[in-house]
Amino acid sequence: MPSPAPASPISVLCVDDHPLLRDGIAAIIASQPDMVLVGEAANGHEAVALHRSLRPEVTLMDLQMPELDGISAIEQICAENPKALIIVLTTYEGDVQAVRALKAGAASYLLKASLRHELLGTIRSVYEGKRFISPEVAQQIALHSMREHLSSREVAVLELVANGKANREIAARLSVSEETVKTHLRSIFLKLDVVDRTQAAAVAIRRGIIPLH
């Protein structure tokens, strides 16, 4: 039996740096009698400011945005309002990024590819106090949950590897020896179950361990 509609429409704030996606979401929400879009933001700073002034009941939050990323925006919003209901909208299935978002305070994690089928139901579920994680993301979290996490220094090494830096450059940047960099790389390869630098960078980006620029 479906849940009764709320007495007043669910107020929604949409945060994404792509106007076309915001327009699409606005059109979907406009067709629903139990929802109303109260604001749109194009970056994390705007999101925090609008959430403070509008107090939406549900916020749709992209993660990859200029000026202030989505996870930082979620942290700031939830610090001001621990009861904030935030649904992450993202293109990436990365388990590490998803866990970061959920730890920051997001209630749900939804892939943009599934918006047409799952957006409205997820908004209603989150409004009712439930959580939802896209099955693809949940599978990635389960798959990698038992693996050892990378240290902050290993992540720093990986970011420089992904930017095409050689061991000598990485050592200079991090003020360590080249041998220490090699030791970090061996540990990284083992933890990520890869055999070389190219694979390590690709896996790290796919899983959200390092940001995609």
Secondary structure, 3 states (H helix, E strand, C coil): CCCCCCCCCEEEEEECCCHHHHHHHHHHHHCCCCEEEEEEECCHHHHHHHHHHHCCCEEEEECCCCCCCHHHHHHHHHHHCCCCCEEEEECCCCHHHHHHHHHHCCCEEEEHHHHHHHHHHHHHHHHCCCCEECHHHHHHHHHHCCCCCCCHHHHHHHHHHHCCCCHHHHHHHHCCCHHHHHHHHHHHHHHHCCCCHHHHHHHHHHHCCCCCC
